[in-house]
Amino acid sequence: MTQANIGLIGLAVMGQNLVLNLERNGFAVAVYNRTTATMEEFVAAHPGKKLVAATTLEELVASLERPRRILIMVKAGGAVDAVIDSLIPLLEPGDLIMDGGNSHFPDTERRTKAVEATGLRFMGVGVSGGEEGALWGPSIMPGGSPETWESVRPMLEAIAAKAPEDGKPCVVYLGPRGAGHYVKMVHNGIEYGDMQLIAESYDILQHALGLQAAELAEIFAEWNQGELDSFLIEITAKIFRRVDEETGKPLVDLVLDKAAQKGTGKWTTQDSLDIGAPIPTINSAVEARILSALKPERVEAAKVLPAGALTTEPGERQALINDVRAALYASKISAYAQGMAMLRMASDEYGYSLNLGDVAAIWRAGCIIRARFLNRITAAFVRNPALPNLLLDADLGGAVAERLPAWRRVVQLAVGMGVPVPAFGASLAYYDSYRTARLPANLIQAQRDFFGAHTYERVDRAGVFHSSWE
């Protein structure tokens, strides 16, 4: 039997495309799927490729060169554990199991300890880029031991996306144990925020100016030529251009307004609360999706709840479009500042020793949130690796300051019109809270001491105090 360089388990679309990516870059791949017919159809559809068909896990393991490397691409959760449990008795010390799915980082922490206790090696590998990225080059976020990383580094660098600015592969060693899946989780959280901000921009423009899909397509296509250049803005313009063949209407107008989620955004929100990291834009985006799922309730509420909207003039058409563009960019900086600050706090909490400049650099291509301004974020951490918050960088902070008047005008207009902008509002509130030297939390702490004797600190002397407030 031909000796394969790597084995891959799980031939859904992402798995299949990663196989083709690996094969195209010179690696022989052994493939296995629980449903054998799926594997056989895939291999038959790609004659001449360096693929080794395996109908059992035993065949897969037997076909691999030593030390063996196996990439698991199955649904996160119990399925990953089941595959790992089945593989462990078949492997030898030094063999490597990689989980390339969207696993929750605590599961990766647990699996790392369990697998390494058997003498095997384990890596949690975040992969972003969707179907296209998997095929032509994703952003890859690996976590594990440095020695294990070096053993697969040439392979992962070969299949990763290459940053257009310098050609560097969008993969780098991030840290031990669950570091890779943690970074992927926060990546997805930022993705939630970014998508919600774009959706709110669309909502404001269509309500304030009555713009139709074709006009919106032109606006977003133009935005994609400047500082908002990104994968998400690019596909948004394409979405607005798509016409439904049956009705002749813009397809986006026929899509039901219920946004689903797979859990990574929720996990980001949950862990931010655990470690005390404020990420209001991401939280609001998660909540917006949950609210969108209440479609029947919202339809009924729309019949009885008044908007109480103000008579607000949106102003000149192009001026508002420019304002929304500026507000979107400022909000994106705020959202990324929240996500990167969370990564810094998590790195300290979990001992990951993350290099945030490296994180931003590998997001420049391949992944869903790839965008031109990630170069500015990378540069910010090159200038100051200890930067506590992106808003404190002179370049990015200055970009926000330039757009503040437009940002405030857009939020004020939306609130006045009764257009919900949870992510825009949260992004601006984060900025205003972060720049405020004295917040009203002193009153909250006084209230806590009043009803629960929780004590407080003073601004004029050191120590912990309790008062009788009656």
Stockholm file with secondary structure:
# STOCKHOLM 1.0

chainA/1-470         MTQANIGLIGLAVMGQNLVLNLERNGFAVAVYNRTTATMEEFVAAHPGKKLVAATTLEELVASLERPRRILIMVKAGGAVDAVIDSLIPLLEPGDLIMDGGNSHFPDTERRTKAVEATGLRFMGVGVSGGEEGALWGPSIMPGGSPETWESVRPMLEAIAAKAPEDGKPCVVYLGPRGAGHYVKMVHNGIEYGDMQLIAESYDILQHALGLQAAELAEIFAEWNQGELDSFLIEITAKIFRRVDEETGKPLVDLVLDKAAQKGTGKWTTQDSLDIGAPIPTINSAVEARILSALKPERVEAAKVLPAGALTTEPGERQALINDVRAALYASKISAYAQGMAMLRMASDEYGYSLNLGDVAAIWRAGCIIRARFLNRITAAFVRNPALPNLLLDADLGGAVAERLPAWRRVVQLAVGMGVPVPAFGASLAYYDSYRTARLPANLIQAQRDFFGAHTYERVDRAGVFHSSWE
#=GR chainA/1-470 SS CCCBSEEEECCSHHHHHHHHHHHHTTCCEEEECSSHHHHHHHHHTSTTSSEEECSSHHHHHHTBCSSCEEEECSCTTHHHHHHHHHHGGGCCTTCEEEECSCCCHHHHHHHHHHHHTTTCEEEEEEEESHHHHHHHCCEEEEESCHHHHHHHHHHHHHHSCBCTTTCCBSBCCCBSTTHHHHHHHHHHHHHHHHHHHHHHHHHHHHHHHCCCHHHHHHHHHHHTTTTTCBHHHHHHHHHHHCBCTTTCSBGGGGSCSCCCCCSHHHHHHHHHHHHTCCCHHHHHHHHHHHHHTCHHHHHHHHHHSCCCCCCCCCCSHHHHHHHHHHHHHHHHHHHHHHHHHHHHHHHHHHTCCCCHHHHHHHTSSSSTTCBTTHHHHHHHHHHCTTCSCGGGSHHHHHHHHHHHHHHHHHHHHHHHHTCCCHHHHHHHHHHHHHTCSSCTHHHHHHHHHHHHCCCBCCSSSCSCBCCCCC
#=GC SS_cons         CCCBSEEEECCSHHHHHHHHHHHHTTCCEEEECSSHHHHHHHHHTSTTSSEEECSSHHHHHHTBCSSCEEEECSCTTHHHHHHHHHHGGGCCTTCEEEECSCCCHHHHHHHHHHHHTTTCEEEEEEEESHHHHHHHCCEEEEESCHHHHHHHHHHHHHHSCBCTTTCCBSBCCCBSTTHHHHHHHHHHHHHHHHHHHHHHHHHHHHHHHCCCHHHHHHHHHHHTTTTTCBHHHHHHHHHHHCBCTTTCSBGGGGSCSCCCCCSHHHHHHHHHHHHTCCCHHHHHHHHHHHHHTCHHHHHHHHHHSCCCCCCCCCCSHHHHHHHHHHHHHHHHHHHHHHHHHHHHHHHHHHTCCCCHHHHHHHTSSSSTTCBTTHHHHHHHHHHCTTCSCGGGSHHHHHHHHHHHHHHHHHHHHHHHHTCCCHHHHHHHHHHHHHTCSSCTHHHHHHHHHHHHCCCBCCSSSCSCBCCCCC
//
